[in-house]
Amino acid sequence: SRRVISYLLWCIPVSVVFFTVYPLMNAYTAGRDSLYSLWFPAELHIPFVPGFIWVYCSFYLIILMPVLFLPRREHRQLALTFMVMTLLGGVIFFLFPAQLGFVRQVPESPLYRTMYTTLFALDHPHNLVPSLHVAWSCAAVLAIIRHTGRGLTLLFLLWLVLIVLSVLLVHQHHVADVVTGLLLAVTVSYMMRK
């Protein structure tokens, strides 16, 4: 349908911005000597739950969900929201290069070992504050629930909560990353609607 084509076309500039900014900042930060530890020692006691990788990966599904609910006129607005969040995130990554407090673990299960090894190879532990994983998920859900009834709204909000938990339970992010990711999404989403 035209709605699917419209959404996919807007995915092109969004992808260009993301795949330019995110890897560039990760590579740049990996070469820096001074990194910030933006976490509390107590956070290091958060358990590692390998199975939450499935929830973590559901991010790739939740950011496609708006195509089922948003009218075409709102595709541009959401695409701009994703791009602005990515650009602002890139600036913050540059100003506050961070390091992950968790020691990355690779589970023994062959399936999980493959999934985590791939994740670690693609995503170095530096683009932390804000969590774009959380920000993008939140922005998608905020856009969707403007068009859903109570039942679906609660379902999408629960999905968002699980994704937020997943970034902590797979040890990809810290609490500050989550909070700033949510604030970024709420702020940019609000600004784009004005």
URPENOR-V820655 format. One record per backbone hydrogen bond with DSSP energy under -1.0 kcal/mol. NH is the residue of the N-H (numbers start at 1). CO is the residue of the C=O. If there is no record, write none. Layout:
# URPENOR-V820655
nh,co
NH,CO
NH,CO
This chain:
# URPENOR-V820655
nh,co
5,1
6,2
7,3
8,4
9,5
10,6
11,7
12,9
14,10
15,11
16,12
17,13
18,14
19,15
21,17
22,18
24,20
25,21
26,22
27,23
28,24
29,25
30,26
32,29
36,97
39,37
43,40
44,41
45,42
46,43
49,169
52,49
53,50
54,51
56,52
57,53
59,56
60,57
62,58
63,59
64,61
67,64
68,65
69,66
70,66
74,71
75,72
78,74
79,75
80,76
81,77
82,78
83,79
84,80
85,81
86,82
87,83
88,84
89,85
90,86
91,87
92,88
93,89
94,90
95,91
96,92
98,126
99,36
113,109
114,110
115,111
116,112
117,113
118,114
119,115
120,116
121,117
122,118
123,119
126,124
128,126
131,177
135,131
136,132
137,133
138,134
139,135
140,136
141,137
142,138
143,139
144,140
145,141
147,144
153,149
154,150
155,151
156,152
157,153
158,154
159,155
160,156
161,157
162,158
163,159
164,160
165,161
166,162
167,163
169,165
170,166
171,168
172,167
173,167
178,174
179,175
180,176
181,177
182,178
183,179
184,180
185,181
186,182
187,183
188,184
189,185
190,186
191,187
192,188
